């Protein structure tokens, strides 16, 4: 009588504790921490027992490494990728920029990884990756409150579902201008319509914060600023201010 195969049976993995995704995540985290300490690519590669090209690719995947060449390769690849397969887009990029395949792929992020470039839309990444993106941005802002880190939080939270103090749900998007860079204007998406929020208004409210993390009773306490009700919620989520308990109840996500 033929022996029935037991469900879940089969060859056992030689290294059951090994996870390629986990290993990649750990490498990217380590590379990013070293890079934020102003270490060179060669020094990072030496510390992680990698070659500099792989160290750079890890940093590109994490969204922290920037260079003119990387930007050119990624933009060119992206233009082809919209209509071609990954392999074909790489080949087209090689031809367009007169680069070898290894050179092109070395400037592209890993396709499968936990970390994603900050430019990636929230809809295109996992919920876990989005939470990590938010955590890193807020942590950096709390550690060093400045305009640059505030803007990074704005970029990281686009598409996030906020609520104003009155309970009005909203999200915001960012548009790109010349050089494929985000323009510093938030487009607030509400239930019925959309409106723009100028970065200058955000910064005006930011400079009106008395002390980072203190309770701000109401939006108008940040100033008589257009769109301050939205800014109030952003600052709360970014950890720049605290709000009264009643406001927290209305601003809580449902």
BELZITA-V379494 format. One record per residue. N is the residue number from 1. SS is DSSP state (H for helix, E for strand, L for the rest). PHI is phi in radians with two decimals (999 if undefined). NEAR is the number of other C-alpha atoms within 10 Angstrom. Layout:
N/SS/PHI/NEAR  N/SS/PHI/NEAR
This chain:
1/L/999/3  2/L/-1.20/4  3/L/-1.33/5  4/L/-1.30/6  5/L/-1.24/8  6/L/-1.26/7  7/L/-0.98/6  8/L/1.48/7  9/L/-1.38/7  10/L/2.00/8  11/L/-1.17/6  12/L/-1.37/8  13/L/-1.12/8  14/L/-1.18/7  15/L/-2.29/7  16/L/-1.08/7  17/L/-1.46/6  18/L/-1.43/10  19/L/-2.37/10  20/H/-1.07/10  21/H/-1.13/12  22/H/-1.14/12  23/H/-1.09/12  24/H/-1.11/17  25/H/-1.06/17  26/H/-1.13/13  27/H/-1.14/17  28/H/-1.14/23  29/H/-1.11/16  30/H/-1.14/16  31/H/-1.12/24  32/H/-1.13/22  33/H/-1.09/14  34/H/-1.21/18  35/H/-1.17/19  36/H/-1.20/9  37/L/-1.59/9  38/L/1.17/10  39/L/-1.40/14  40/L/-1.29/13  41/H/-1.04/19  42/H/-1.12/15  43/H/-1.15/17  44/H/-1.13/22  45/H/-1.07/19  46/H/-1.13/13  47/H/-1.16/12  48/H/-1.77/15  49/L/1.01/10  50/L/-2.17/14  51/L/-1.58/14  52/H/-1.02/17  53/H/-1.16/16  54/H/-1.20/14  55/H/-1.06/24  56/H/-1.13/28  57/H/-1.12/20  58/H/-1.09/28  59/H/-1.20/26  60/H/-1.15/24  61/H/-1.11/22  62/H/-1.31/23  63/L/1.41/17  64/L/-1.91/16  65/L/-1.64/17  66/L/-2.26/12  67/L/-2.79/9  68/H/-1.08/8  69/H/-1.15/11  70/H/-1.04/18  71/H/-1.11/16  72/H/-1.12/15  73/H/-1.09/22  74/H/-1.17/18  75/H/-1.18/15  76/H/-1.14/18  77/H/-1.06/25  78/H/-1.07/17  79/H/-1.16/13  80/H/-1.42/17  81/H/-1.14/18  82/L/-1.12/10  83/L/-2.20/10  84/L/-2.21/14  85/L/-1.23/11  86/H/-1.01/15  87/H/-1.09/12  88/H/-1.15/14  89/H/-1.15/19  90/H/-1.11/25  91/H/-1.07/17  92/H/-1.13/19  93/H/-1.16/26  94/H/-1.01/20  95/H/-1.17/12  96/H/-1.17/12  97/H/-1.84/12  98/L/0.99/11  99/L/-2.15/15  100/L/-1.35/13  101/H/-1.05/15  102/H/-1.02/11  103/H/-1.14/13  104/H/-1.12/20  105/H/-1.14/19  106/H/-1.19/18  107/L/-1.77/26  108/L/-1.86/20  109/L/-1.21/20  110/L/-1.05/17  111/L/-1.23/9  112/L/-2.04/11  113/L/-2.87/18  114/L/-1.42/20  115/L/-1.57/25  116/L/-2.33/24  117/L/-0.99/17  118/L/-1.08/19  119/L/-1.34/12  120/L/-1.12/13  121/L/-1.20/16  122/H/-1.03/18  123/H/-1.18/9  124/H/-1.74/10  125/L/-2.21/14  126/L/-1.27/13  127/H/-1.10/11  128/H/-1.13/11  129/H/-1.15/16  130/H/-1.16/23  131/H/-1.10/14  132/H/-1.13/16  133/H/-1.04/21  134/H/-1.10/20  135/H/-1.06/15  136/H/-1.11/14  137/H/-1.17/22  138/H/-1.16/24  139/H/-1.07/15  140/H/-1.15/15  141/H/-1.20/21  142/H/-1.15/16  143/H/-1.23/9  144/L/-2.49/12  145/L/-1.15/15  146/L/-2.72/12  147/H/-1.09/14  148/H/-1.06/11  149/H/-1.27/18  150/H/-1.14/23  151/H/-1.13/17  152/H/-1.11/17  153/H/-1.16/25  154/H/-1.05/21  155/H/-1.11/23  156/H/-1.16/25  157/L/-1.67/26  158/L/-1.08/18  159/L/1.57/17  160/L/-1.27/14  161/L/-1.57/13  162/E/-1.73/20  163/E/-2.45/23  164/L/-1.31/21  165/L/-1.05/22  166/L/-1.52/11  167/L/1.62/15  168/L/-1.34/14  169/E/-1.32/17  170/E/-2.78/17  171/E/-2.31/19  172/E/-2.52/23  173/E/-2.18/18  174/E/-2.15/18  175/E/-1.86/12  176/E/-1.82/11  177/L/-1.99/10  178/H/-1.13/7  179/H/1.28/9  180/H/1.06/10  181/L/-1.73/11  182/E/-1.18/15  183/E/-1.42/13  184/E/-1.49/17  185/E/-2.63/18  186/E/-1.64/21  187/E/-1.78/17  188/E/-1.31/19  189/E/-1.81/17  190/L/-1.87/13  191/L/-1.09/9  192/L/-1.91/5  193/L/-2.65/7  194/E/-2.23/13  195/E/-2.57/12  196/E/-1.63/15  197/E/-2.21/19  198/E/-1.27/15  199/H/-1.10/14  200/H/-1.09/12  201/H/-1.19/17  202/H/-1.07/25  203/H/-1.20/14  204/H/-1.10/15  205/H/-1.15/22  206/H/-1.05/22  207/H/-1.26/12  208/L/-1.60/11  209/L/-1.24/18  210/L/-1.20/13  211/L/-2.56/11  212/L/-1.03/14  213/L/1.58/16  214/L/-1.42/13  215/E/-1.30/16  216/L/-1.97/19  217/L/-1.07/15  218/L/-2.68/15  219/H/-0.96/20  220/H/-1.08/14  221/H/-1.16/15  222/H/-1.52/21  223/L/2.20/16  224/L/-1.46/12  225/L/-2.12/16  226/L/-1.08/15  227/L/1.43/16  228/H/-1.15/22  229/H/-1.12/18  230/H/-1.35/22  231/H/-1.06/21  232/H/-0.98/28  233/H/-1.19/22  234/H/-1.05/20  235/H/-1.10/22  236/H/-1.16/17  237/H/-1.17/17  238/L/-1.43/22  239/L/1.44/16  240/L/-1.38/22  241/L/-2.37/21  242/E/-1.94/20  243/L/-2.31/20  244/L/-1.06/12  245/H/-1.02/11  246/H/-1.10/9  247/H/-1.19/18  248/H/-1.07/17  249/H/-1.12/12  250/H/-1.31/15  251/H/-1.57/21  252/L/-1.14/12  253/L/-1.26/11  254/L/-1.68/7
